[in-house]
Amino acid sequence: MGIPSYPSSGLIQPYHAFSPSGTVHGKVVFANHGREDDYRTLGLMGVNVNGCIVIIRKGGGLSRGAVVKIAEKKGALGVLTYAERDVSKGSFGSGVERGTVMEGVGDPLTPGWGADEDGERLKLEDKKVLERFPGIPSLPLPFESAQLILDSLEGPLAPQEWRDSGRSNLSHVGSGLVMVNFTYQGEKKLATIYNVVAVIRGLEEPDRYVLMGNHRDAWTYGAVDPNSGTATLLDIARRYALLMRKGWNPRRTIIFCSWDAEEFGMIGSTEWVEQNLVNLGAKAVAYLNVDCAVQGPGFFAGATPQLDNLIFEVTKKVQDQDSEVVATIYEKWKTMNGNNIQRLSGVDSDFAPFLQHAGVPSVDIYYGRDFPVYHTAFDSFNWMINNADPFFWRHVADNTALLFDMLVAGVWGLLGLHLADDPVLPLDYLSYAKQLQVWGYSLLMFVDIVKCSQPFPLLLFFYKEYKDAFSRVLDGNISLTPLAASIQEFTSAAKQASEETKKLMEQEFTNDLLALKIRALNDRLMLAERGFLDTDGIKGREWFKHLIYGPRSNYESGLEFFPGISDAMAESKNMSQKDGHAAIKHEIWRVARAIQRAAAALKGELV
């Protein structure tokens, strides 16, 4: 297998961080995206991966670590992965996508507590450490090398949907006469990483924190990932400094965070969150993440729902530089995908420890859905000026409305200003209530679909996708009433908070009693997100405490929300009927209790 050429010989050769060292030799089987159902499909075709090397293409929603873990469970000797490229982009097809295969986030030697130079650390051979890493080696391949291997495969024909869903010239799944021998030799060593934190102290509420973060480490040149975000964050800091020279000081404290070792599993941000967990739990208003700020055209946002309306309002104030006619980001975004805001259930960037462990409302914003040079040596300045942002307009878009007689750096800067300066925090839990209602209704709807022998055509897709999972709910006579009741309780609390916000904002902020009322309301708005945390965490991934948003260990149920319920539904088929039903019921009750806690926090009342 040939080694592809790179823009610079000084770059680190492609590898998977935390892959064990080893040499493997065997026949190759193509396992599509490496999901459980992909292996079942292979089994039905009479293909066994035990004792083979599997080759897997990126996609399917699984992390690299999960893909390798599943392959190991199936008896594979090793894993080769590749990302399909658009070959029309020429040399960009030769890129090799690096990445980590460690499961979970943070320093594996300090699971659950912040890493300190002189603090406790586990040994590399400790069971808790080893279970974070796969037991078989893996390597990333360039697209062309993967295609050579795929061309050599024999055996059964690949399913038509596998052939139709990618750019690979795929015919057979394996195995053939060709044997693959690959060796990976890693280096086990400890390294010191550095987070850089800068603080603008709040004038009136210095004990309330608005955090703005971006990671600084990169696999290669990192023009997009993460330097586009770093450049934007630095420009926001510069403009805030200009405002301060004009006499402005924020009402609340603003903290700029430059994280290290994000690419190795959000280590820098996770360790900082673990070290500061109590203070963040009591004082953090929101975390605004900036990672791959500019990947290409088109605005995208991910957020917890109480921040939806703030994002809408801010994007209405920023002009979209890509539009041929004068238009705001909001208007362009609406025509592109209907102002859809994604949810933060994945472990995709540094928002994960803030939201999924500490329960801090979070935002992740960027331009461009994907970019073909992700984690490759082609993520360079040349790529940026020729493809992602030739004029650097997407990095720094100016606000069309004047705040404090100065322009600010686009959407992130305005979000930070509103959260730091608005007397009443712009956190709207009616949006959260609507999101929970939609998800609760989805569960009920899918159960009703299962009852229909002939579902309506428009619901046919959902019927096929979720029938098995929801049949297990239906067969167990499992009630969703606790969940529905808790969502109704949360909706009532959200309406009460919204009405209280309107009344307070209509009054003149001139007396101490009103200031105390605003402070009390803001505390409830800030702390409500913490109610969704559960001390026991998600089963099997207990570090992740959030029961609404978090990673799933099993993707077979198809649900992208309520990860504990999703996992219980998918895993119940491997249990006895009694145990499976009990597991699903328990997860439903856990989510219901979490929503009740959030409602109580929002109301500011004891239950």
N, C-alpha and C positions, 0 to 999 in steps of 0.2 A: 504494500500500500504506500503510495507516494505521499510525501509531505508537501502541502501546498505552499506557494510562495506568499510572502507577507510584505506589507509596505516597509517594514523595518525589521532587520535581523535582531534588533535589541529587545523585541517584545518577548514576553513569556510565552512558551509554547502552550497550545491549548490543552486544558485538562479539566477535570471535575474536582473541585475542592472537597476534601474529606473522603474521597474514594480510597479504599484500601489498596495497598500495593499488591501486585501479583502478575503472574503470567498465565494466560488461559489459551487453550487451543481446542478448537472444535468446529463442528458444522454450524451453520447459521440459519436462523429462522426469523422471518419478518413478523413482528407482533403488533403491527399498526401503531397505536398510541400507547400500548403497554397497559391498558386497563384490564380489569377482571373480565369484562365481557369480551374483550379481544382474545384473551386466552381461552375462554369458553368456545368462541367461534373456531379457534384453531383445533380445540379438542374434538368438536363435531366433525372436523375435516380429517381427523385421524393424525393430527400433527402434535407431537409431544416435544416440549422445549427442554425437558430434563436432560442435562448433560450437554446442552447446546449453548451457543452464544446468540443472544437475541439482538436484533437491530430494530430500533424504534424511532419513529419520527415525532417531532415536537407537536403537541396539541392534545386535545382531549381533556384538558382541565387539571391534569395531575402535575404535581411538582416533579422535578428531576429525581429528588430523593424517593418519592413515592413510587415512581416508575421502576427504579432499581430495586427497591424493597420487594415489590410485587414479583419482579423477575426472579429474585433470589428465592422467594417462597415457592415459585413454580419449578425450582431446580436448575435454573440457568447458571452457567459458569461465569458469565460476564455480560455486560451490556454495552452496545454501541448506539449512540444517539446522533441524530442529525436534524437540522432545521431546513425545511424546504425553502428554497429561494426562487424568486422570479428570475429565471435564466435570461430574460430579456434585459436585465440590468447588468449584463456583462460580468465584469470581474467581481461584482458584489456576490455572485453565486459561489465564490470560493471561500467565503468567510466561515469560520468555525465558531460556534456559539459556546463560549465557556459558561461556567456556573457552578453552584454548590449542590451537592447531593445530601447534605446534612438535613435531617428532619428537625423541625422546630426552629426556634430562633434563639439568639444569644450565645454567650460563651458556654460551650458544652461542659467546661470544667467547673462552672459556677451555676448550676441549674436552679433557678428560683431566687438567687440572691446576686447582688451587684458585685462585679469583679473589682477587687481592690489589690493594689500592688503587694501588700503584706497580708492579704486576707486568705481565707480558706479556699483551697482548690482541690478538686478530686484528681485522682491519677488517671492517666490515659486508659489504663486497663480496667478502670472501675466499670461495673455493669451499667450504671446510669449513663456513663459516657459512651460506651460501646453501642448501646441500643439506639443512640442517635445516628449512628453511621451504618451504611449498608455493609454486608459481609462479602460482597463480590465486587471486583473492580469494574469500572466503567470509564469510557472515553468518548469525547465528542468527535464527530467526523465532519469534514467539509462535504457539501452536497455531492460533489463529483465523485468522491471516494465512496460515499454511500451508494451512489447509483451503480458503480462498478460491482459492488457486492450484490445489490438487488438483481442486476443482470445475470449473475451467476446462479441464482436460486432456481431450484427445480421443485419437484413435488406438486401438491395440489395447486390449482389456479387460485389466485387471490380473489376474495369476494368482490363483486362488482363495485360495491360502495367504497371499498378500500382503494380500488383503482381510480374511481371517479373523484375522490375527495382530495387528491394531492397532485403535485406536479411531477412526481417520480414516474419513471417508466416502469411500472410494476406489473409483473405477469404472475409469478409464482411466489409462494410463501416459504418454500424450503422443505427439507434441506436438499442440497445437491452434493456434487463430488468435491466442490471447493471447500477447503478448510481455511479458517482464519486463525492467526496466531497474533495476539497482541499483549504487550507488556506495559504496565504502568508502575513506575517507581516513584513514590511520593516521599516527601521529607517531613518528618514529625518534629516540629519545633514550636516554641512559644515566641510570640512577638508582641511588642507593646504597641497599642493603638492610641490615638489621640482624638478626643472630641474637643471642639472649640466652641465656647459658649460666650455670647456677648449680651449684655443686659441694658435696656433703657428702663430705668426705674419709674414706676407710675407715681404721679403726683398726689392723687387722692386715694387710690386703692392699690398701694404697692404690693399688697399680699394677694393680688389676683393676677394670674399669669396668662398671657396670650403667647403661645409658642409657635415659631416659624422655623421649620427645619428642612435640611437637604443633606444628602450624604456626599462625601468628598472623594471616596475611593473609586477606582475604575479598573475594569479588567484590562483595558488597553489604553487608547488615547482618551476615550470617554467624552468626546465632544458633545454627544447627546446625553449619554448616561454616565456621569451625572452633571457634567459641566454646564449644560444649558440651564439646569436648575440652580447651580451655584452662581452663575453669572446673574441670573434674575434675582436671587436672594441678596447678593451683594449690591445690586442696583437699588433694591428696595431699602436696604440699610443706608445707602448713601443718600437717598432722597429723604428718609426720615431724619438723617443728620442735618440736612439742609433746612427742614422744617424746624428743628430744634434751634438752629441759629437764628431763625425768625421769631423765636420766643415760645414755640410750641413745646409742650410736654404731654405725654399720654396720661390719661386718667388711670389706666391700669399698666402694670409692668409688661413690657414686650421683651421676649427672650429669643435671640437668634441662635440656632443650633446647627453646627456643621459636624455631621456624624462621620465616623470612620468605620471601616469593615462592614458596611452594609451588604456588600456582595458576598460575604461569607456567612450570611444569615442574620442580618440586622443586629450585629453584635454591639456596635457602638451605642445605638439608640436604646437597645434592650437593656444593656447594663446600666445606662444612665437612668432609665425609668425604674429599674429595680432598686437602684440606690436612693432614688428620690420618691419612692412610691407613696409614702404618707403625705408628703407635702403636695405632690401632684393631685392626690385624691381629694385634698382639702381646698386647693387653691387654683388648679388649672382650669381655665375657661374653655380653651379649645387648642387643638394642634393643627397647624396648616402645613401640609407637606408639599415639597417641591422636589421631584426626582427628575425624570426625563421631561423637563419642561417643554421642550420643543423637539418633536419627532417628525413633524410635517404639518400639513394643513388640517384645519378642523379643531374646534374646541371640545374638550371632554372634561367631565368633572365626576369625581366620586366623593361622597360625603355621607355622614349620618344625617337623617332626615330633618332634624331641627335647624340645620343650616341651609336647607334648600332655598328658602325665600331670600335669604341674604345673598346667596350666589346669584339668583335671578336679578336682584336689584343692582348688584355690583356690575354684572355683565351688561346691563342696560346703560351703564355710564362709560363704558370703554369702547372706543371705536375699533372695529375689526379692520386691520390693515390689508387683509387679503381681498376684501370686497372691491369690485370694480365701481360700485356705487357706494355712497356714504351709508354705512350701516353699523350698528353696534354689534358686539360679539353675541349678545342675546339674540338679535334678529337673525344673524347668520347661523347660529347654533340651532335656532328653532327650525329653519328650513332644512338643516342637515339631518337632525335626528329628533326633532320635537322637544328640545330642551331636556333630554333624558339624563338624569343623574344616576350614576351607578352606585351600588352599595359596596361597602368595604369589608366583604367577607373573606377575601383572599389574604394571603401573607405575601403581599407584593412589594412592600416598601416600608419605610420607617414609621408609617402611621400604625402598623400592627401592634407594637407594644403599648402605644398610648391608648388606642381604642380597645383592643382585645384583651389587654391585661390590666390596664389602669382605668378604663371606662371614661376616657376623655373624648368629648365630641371632636370629630376629625374631618379634614378635607384633604383631597388629593386631586390636583388640577394639572392639566397638561394639554399641549397641542399635538395632534396626530395620533391615530389609533395605534399603529405599529410602525416599525421601521426595519428594513431587511438586514441591516448591519448590526443589530442588537448583539452586544457582548462579543463582537468580532473586532479584528484589527482594522476594519474599515470604518469604525465609529470615530472619524477623524474630522479635523477642520475642513478638509476638502469635501467630505460628505455633507457637512453642515451648509457650506456656502453654495454647493451645487444642487442640493436636494431639500434639506429640511427647512432652511431659513436663509435664503440668499442675501436678503437685505437686513436681517436681524430685527425685522418688525415684530415677529411673534414673541421674541424675547421680552421686549420692553414696549408695550402699547401704552400710550398716554391716555389719561383720564380726560374725558371731554367736559366734565364738571370740575370746578375749582374747589379744592378743600384747603383751608388755611392759606389761600393765595398761592398754592404751589401745585404742580402736577405730581402725581405719584405713579409708581411703576405698575401699571396694569391691575389685573384682577387681584393678585396676591396682596399687593400693597393696600388696596381698598378694603379687602376683607380684614386685614390686620388692623387698619384704622378704625373700622366700625366696631370690631370686637374690643378694641382697647379704649375707645372713646365714647361710645353711645352710653348715656346714663343708664338706660335699661338694656340689658344684653339682648341682641337681636337673635334670640333662639326661639323658634316657633315650633312648639310641640304638637300643634294641630297637624302639621305635615307628618310628624312621626306617627301620630294616631292613624292617619289615613293609610300610611304604609303598613302598619300592623293590621289594619282592617282588611286591606287587600290580601295580605298573606294568610290571615285567618280565614277569609272567604275562599281563598284558593284551596286550602285544605278541605273545607266543607264541600266545595264544588267538586273536587276530584273524587271525594267519597261518593257524592251523588252520581258522578259519571260512572263509577264502577257498578252502581246499581242498575244502570241502563244496559240492556242487552244490545241495543243499537243506538249508540250516542250520536248526537247531531254531527254532521260533517265537519263543522268548524271546530268541534271539540275532539275530533278523531285523533289528532296528533297527541293531545294530552292524555287521551284514553290509552293509547298504545304505550306512551312513555311512562305513565305512572300507575297503570292498572295493577301490576303486581304489588307495588309498595302499598297502595291504598286498599287493596284487597285484604292485606294483613290487618289493617286498621278495622275494616268492615267486619271481617271474619271474627275478630276478637271482641266485637261489640264495644269498641273503645270509644268513649265519649270525648268529643272536643269541647264540651260545654265549659270546663274550667278555663280553657284558653280564650274562648269567646267572651266569657264573663270578665276576665282580667283585661282584655282589650277594651271592653266597654267602660270599665272603671278608669283605665288610662285615658280614654277619650274624654270622659267627664272632667278629669283633672286638667287635661290640656285646654279644654274650653274655659275652665275657671281661670287658669293662668293667663290665657289670651285676653279675657275680659279685664283682669286685673292690670295687665300691661297697658291696655288702651286707656284705662282710667288714670293711671299714674302719669302716662305720657301727656295727657291733656292738662296736667296741673303745672304750675310754675315751680321750678326747683329752687325754692327760696328758704325753706325752713328745715331744721334738723329732723323733725318728725317724718317729713316726707322722705328725706335722705335715708332714714332708717328703714322705712317701708320699701324703698327701692333696693336697698342692700339686701333685705330679707328675701324679696322676690328674686333678685339676681342669684342668690345662693341656691334657691330651689331650682331655677333654670339651669344653673351650672351643674348641680349635683344629681339631677334626675337620671342622667346617663349612667351614673355609677350603680343605679338600682338594677340594671340588667346584668350585673356581674354576679357570679355564684362562686362561693369560696371553694367548692369542689371542682370547679372548672368543667370542661368538656371531657367526657369519659375517654380515657386513652391519651388525651392531650391536655392534662389538667392545668398546665400553665396558662392556657387560653381560658379566661374566665367569663367572657361575654357570651350569653346564651342566644342572642339575636344574630350577631355577626361573628363569624369565626370559621376556621378551616374545617372541612369535613374529612374524616378518615376514609369514608366510603362514598363514592359518587353515584352509586347505582340507584338511589331513590330519585335522583334528578332534582331534588330540592336545593336551592341556593340560599335558603334562610333557615333559621332554627337548626343549627348544625347537629345538636344532640338528638332531636327528633329525626332528622334525616338519617343519621347513622343508625339509630335504633331500628328504623323501618327496614333499612337495607340489610342489617345484620340479623334481624329476627328470623330470617329464613334458615339460618344456621343453628337455631335454637329449637327447643321443644316449643310447641304451640303455647303452653302455659308461660314459659319463661320469656318467649318473644313478646307476648301480649303485655306481660308485666313490665318489660323494658320500655316499650313504647308508651304505656300509661305513665310510667315514672317520668320520662322525659317531657311529656306533655304537661304534667304537673309542675315540673321544675321551671319550664318556660313561663307557665301561668304565674307562678310565685314571683319570678323575676319581674314580670310586667307589673304585678301588684306592688312590688317594692319601688319600682320607678314611679308609679302613680302616687304612692304615699310620699315619696321625696318631692314630687312636683307640687303636691298639695301642702307639704310642710306639716303633715299631721302624723301622730302616732296611730297605729292600728291595733 
